[in-house]
């Protein structure tokens, strides 16, 4: 293993990061973890990412190096949890050329923004953009379907002289439901709910959604043709694949029936499909009906990712450095079953916190586990190399950062989300390790501020979680079996370990953080 790690020698890091200022030493690791998470969220605020991506030059606009002429020809549509703030900023910059627009946003978002004092993310009273709220509980509903119909109609009326600005963020799929007849909205919703409950990945969910939709998979751009279409995208999907973010309404793609059926078969849902869904999936024209005419839209569609998990992690790293940690990014695409992901972080914590040379079995197990959780061997070797050097050379505290979106197989009916369950499982993996400030701290939080149907973004844990739970007569295994992590953390120490960020107005998946204190090394 040492020979493998020696291939990944890293450049010397800034030694001064280990020399923490006295004021920082007084701050708990818990507090600093929360501050690093806050910095990650701040970097991907909707108005910030739009302002950084649009450059106004008199009667033209430059986006991603492309210049577009403005002649009172701008139309705007948007869908997602963050698009209201995106739209407000876009109208501030380009409003004098805006003809009209419509955005589909979560139910109650305007009132919530007002209550939280985030008026800068709201449209002005005289805005030309119509706001339509829907998708209660992050599920497609009749209101969201109506908004999708209005968006489709707006796009269909455009000419070759028009410019359509499309704003997309996390939650866009639920806010743009337009099922292919004869599929009803309820039938489509039932299929996607069963898939999610069975542990399907976001990629698999979007593959199926796209196959059952009139607007996903490039169809929105098709309806807007021959207008110029420019999409600004706040990514909530691992790897930022344009065709999967909100199911790619402006990205040319082709749906293969075999691929969709394979996903449904994998989760044993084929036999329970509604007749209407079977009719569409088994129809001879499924692939053709979803294929955007690439020749007609070629050069008329620009898709640009303006915010992502990587952007959030970069900002988190800068804040960690300011707080006395040496930042180290593992990967922005951690995925797979939450059990395997928790095992990954438990092993990394034991590798990093070993007072002696870690046993080779840990490194071997990490490399074996990597492919299962979406982490390349290269990234694991690089991470272990840096952690090892930091331990032997006395670099001080380290902040290991990662992002992604693990999956949870639902076996119970409790309240919780993947971040809280991950934190709970990592807490069990850290059992027996030293407590902070001489032991590691783990944080997992959703950048949208809402982990499952709860008011928490995630939770923070350490090696003392199990004993603390025992002292309060809380059976960890029972809570895990019932997927009831929110109830567990709410009861544990009166909820002090919960990460409650409030309304974040954005969504770029999750942030995982492992804070590793300076480790005294046994020499000899």
Residue, then its C-alpha position, 0 to 999 in steps of 0.5 A: x500500500x505504501x508503494x501505491x501511495x508513494x505514486x501520489x506525492x503532493x506538493x508541500x502545503x502552506x505550513x502556516x495553516x497549522x498555526x491557529x490563532x489563539x481566538x480560533x482555539x477557543x472555538x469548538x469544532x462543532x461551531x467551526x463545522x457549522x461556519x464552514x457549512x454556512x460558507x458553502x451555502x453562501x457561495x451558491x446563493x441564487x442571486x450571487x451565481x446569476x450576477x457572476x454569470x451575466x455581463x451586461x454590455x449596453x444592448x447586449x449580454x455576454x453569457x459564458x463567452x457568448x454575446x446576445x443582442x437585446x432588442x426588447x426580445x427577452x423572455x424568461x422561464x424558470x423552475x426550481x427551488x432557487x429560481x425566484x432569486x435567480x429571476x429577481x437578479x436576472x430582471x435587475x440586470x436585463x429587465x429593460x429588455x424583458x417582455x414577459x416571463x413565468x417561473x414555477x417555484x415551491x408552494x409558499x416560497x414568497x411568503x417564506x422569503x418575506x418572513x426570513x427577511x430575504x426581500x432581495x430574492x423577491x420580484x418587484x411589485x411591477x415585475x413582468x415575471x409571473x410567479x406560480x407556486x406549486x409542488x407542495x412537499x416537493x412533489x408534482x401537483x396540479x398547480x405545478x402542472x398548470x405552471x408547466x403548461x403556461x411555460x410550454x405555451x410561452x415557449x411555443x409562441x416565440x420567434x427567431x428574433x426572441x431570446x429565451x432565458x431559462x433558469x433551472x435549479x434543484x427541484x426543477x423536475x417536480x415543478x415542471x410536470x407535464x406527463x405524456x397523455x394518457x398518463x395522469x399526474x397522479x400515476x406519474x407521481x406514484x411511479x417516481x415515489x415508489x422508485x425513490x422509496x426503493x432507493x433509486x438514484x437521482x440519475x435513475x429517477x430522472x431517466x424515468x421522469x424524462x421518458x414520461x414527460x412532454x417537456x423534459x429531455x430537450x422538449x422545452x427547447x424544441x417548443x421554443x425553436x426557432x428562438x435562441x435559448x440560454x439556460x442558466x443552471x444551478x446543478x443539484x446532480x452529481x457530476x453536473x450532467x446537463x441532461x439529468x439536471x431537472x431532467x434536461x428540458x433544454x438538453x437534446x437527448x433520446x430516451x431508450x425504452x430498454x433503459x427505462x424498463x431496466x430501471x423499473x425492473x431493477x427495483x421490481x416495479x414493472x408488474x405494478x405499473x399503471x396501464x397508461x405508463x405501460x402504453x407509453x413505455x411500450x409504444x413504438x414511438x417512445x424514442x422518436x417522440x423524445x428526440x429533439x430535432x438536433x439539426x433544427x436546434x443546433x447552435x440555438x441552445x446554450x446550457x451553462x452551469x453557474x453553480x454546483x457542489x464543487x463551487x460550494x466545496x471550494x468556498x467551504x475550503x477557503x473558510x476552513x483555512x480561515x478557521x485554522x484547518x488545512x482544507x482537503x477535498x475528497x470528491x464532489x460526487x459521493x453516492x451509493x447506499x448510506x451504509x457504505x458511505x458511513x463506512x467510508x467516513x469511519x475508515x477515513x477517520x480512523x486512518x487520519x486519527x491513528x497515532x501510529x502508521x495505520x494498518x494496511x488493511x484500512x487503506x485496502x478496505x478504503x480502495x475496495x469501497x471507493x467504487x461503491x460510493x462514487x470515489x475514484x481510487x486516485x482520489x482516495x490515494x491522494x487523500x490518504x497520502x495527504x492525511x498521512x503526510x499531515x500526521x507525520x509532519x505535524x500540519x495540525x487540524x484538517x478539514x476533509x470535505x466532500x459532496x454528493x447525494x447518498x441514497x437511503x433505502x426506506x425500511x420504516x416510517x420515521x422522520x429523517x433524511x439522508x444527511x441525518x441518517x448518514x451522520x447517525x451512522x457515521x457516529x456509530x462508525x466513530x464509536x470508541x474514538x476520542x471526543x472533540x477537541x482531540x477526536x474527529x467531528x463529522x457533519x452532513x448537511x443538505x445545501x437546500x436546508x431541508x433534509x427530508x420532511x424536516x426543518x433540519x439540514x442535517x446533523x453533527x456527530x462524533x465518537x461520543x454519540x453512542x454512549x450519549x444515546x445510551x445514557x438517554x435510553x435511546x436505541x440507535x438501531x431502532x431509530x435506524x431501522x425506522x428511518x427516524x434519524x430526525x426524532x433521534x437527534x431531536x431527543x439527543x441532548x435536546x437537539x443540540x447536534x441538529x444542523x438547522x440552517x433555516x431557509x437557504x434558497x439554494x440547492x447543490x446537493x449535500x456537503x460532508x465534512x470530517x474535521x480531524x484534530x492534530x494527532x500526537x504521533x507515537x514515535x519509536 
